[in-house]
């Protein structure tokens, strides 16, 4: 109850939550709220400007841009949530094992994290995707496999603090094994910072997916994605501004929503951010 009161008191976080909820609902209900079939080609409606019939206009094939933006929300949310889920699982396991055992295990795992951080994430994703067949599944997996390092460091720092707490020592005295202590006692108490990082990570993953689709190596046509719609508008920017404007606004608002929510969760879950010692 205290958490929800704190969330309600943080107007920016509440705004972010509203945006995220709206985007998720649009993604879930896309088949029912999209006014047209996103893949329907109409030669008589090529590059029509926004109107009552087509509020977001049409593209170079006569497809309704509003319908494609709505369906693109499903792609973005799916990629963002699943890829971040993969990153959180990997980072949590590696960070927990590293922090709990320490010593040589910690040194080896953290040096591996440092090596991974040496590679620019986006260019690493580009390199991998260029080798694999472009698909939504490959994009989710690759983003997840290249984005876990920050989570690992967060979890390690939390575990280093938690493993000396009384409840962990009590579990050891009662004969609990290392895996039980790590996954039942430590990790659940270290999920606050992870939740914040995951929320912020969804926005970053959406940006990466949009960039990949814009470059033509992301989600492939006819499946709509915000980056793909932007790419289709770059050659017609002077005569069809709506092809770039509406998907761009969708990306901006969605990423802003996740960032506001993530910052708000950080303020709520970390007392130090509120000036409380």
CORLINJO-V607321 format. One record per backbone hydrogen bond with DSSP energy under -1.0 kcal/mol. NH is the residue of the N-H (numbers start at 1). CO is the residue of the C=O. If there is no record, write none. Layout:
# CORLINJO-V607321
nh=NH co=CO
nh=NH co=CO
This chain:
# CORLINJO-V607321
nh=5 co=1
nh=6 co=2
nh=7 co=3
nh=8 co=4
nh=9 co=5
nh=14 co=10
nh=15 co=11
nh=16 co=12
nh=17 co=13
nh=18 co=14
nh=19 co=15
nh=20 co=16
nh=21 co=17
nh=22 co=18
nh=23 co=19
nh=24 co=20
nh=25 co=21
nh=26 co=22
nh=27 co=23
nh=28 co=24
nh=29 co=25
nh=32 co=29
nh=33 co=29
nh=34 co=30
nh=40 co=37
nh=42 co=61
nh=45 co=42
nh=47 co=59
nh=51 co=54
nh=57 co=54
nh=58 co=48
nh=59 co=63
nh=62 co=59
nh=65 co=57
nh=68 co=64
nh=69 co=65
nh=70 co=66
nh=71 co=67
nh=72 co=68
nh=73 co=69
nh=75 co=71
nh=76 co=72
nh=77 co=73
nh=78 co=74
nh=79 co=75
nh=80 co=76
nh=81 co=77
nh=82 co=78
nh=83 co=79
nh=84 co=80
nh=85 co=81
nh=86 co=82
nh=87 co=83
nh=88 co=84
nh=89 co=85
nh=90 co=86
nh=91 co=87
nh=92 co=88
nh=93 co=89
nh=94 co=90
nh=95 co=91
nh=96 co=92
nh=97 co=93
nh=98 co=94
nh=99 co=95
nh=100 co=96
nh=101 co=97
nh=102 co=98
nh=106 co=102
nh=107 co=103
nh=108 co=104
nh=109 co=105
nh=110 co=106
nh=111 co=107
nh=112 co=108
nh=113 co=109
nh=114 co=110
nh=115 co=111
nh=116 co=112
nh=117 co=113
nh=124 co=120
nh=125 co=121
nh=126 co=122
nh=127 co=123
nh=128 co=124
nh=129 co=125
nh=130 co=126
nh=132 co=128
nh=139 co=135
nh=140 co=136
nh=141 co=137
nh=142 co=138
nh=143 co=139
nh=144 co=140
nh=145 co=141
nh=152 co=148
nh=153 co=149
nh=154 co=150
nh=155 co=151
nh=156 co=152
nh=157 co=153
nh=158 co=154
nh=159 co=155
nh=160 co=156
nh=161 co=157
nh=162 co=158
nh=163 co=159
nh=165 co=162
nh=169 co=165
nh=170 co=166
nh=171 co=167
nh=172 co=168
nh=173 co=169
nh=174 co=170
nh=175 co=172
nh=176 co=171
nh=181 co=177
nh=182 co=178
nh=183 co=179
nh=184 co=180
nh=185 co=181
nh=186 co=181
nh=187 co=182
nh=190 co=187
nh=195 co=191
nh=196 co=192
nh=197 co=193
nh=198 co=194
nh=199 co=195
nh=200 co=196
nh=201 co=197
nh=202 co=198
nh=204 co=200
nh=205 co=201
nh=206 co=202
nh=207 co=203
nh=208 co=204
nh=209 co=205
nh=210 co=206
nh=211 co=207
nh=212 co=208
nh=213 co=209
nh=214 co=210
nh=215 co=211
nh=217 co=212
nh=223 co=220
nh=229 co=225
nh=230 co=226
nh=231 co=227
nh=232 co=228
nh=233 co=229
nh=240 co=236
nh=243 co=240
nh=244 co=241
nh=245 co=241
nh=246 co=242
nh=248 co=244
nh=249 co=245
nh=250 co=246
nh=251 co=247
nh=252 co=248
nh=253 co=249
nh=254 co=250
nh=255 co=251
nh=256 co=252
nh=257 co=253
nh=258 co=254
nh=259 co=255
nh=260 co=256
nh=261 co=257
nh=262 co=258
nh=263 co=259
nh=264 co=260
nh=265 co=261
nh=266 co=262
nh=267 co=263
nh=268 co=264
nh=269 co=265
nh=270 co=266
nh=273 co=270
nh=274 co=271
nh=275 co=272
nh=276 co=271
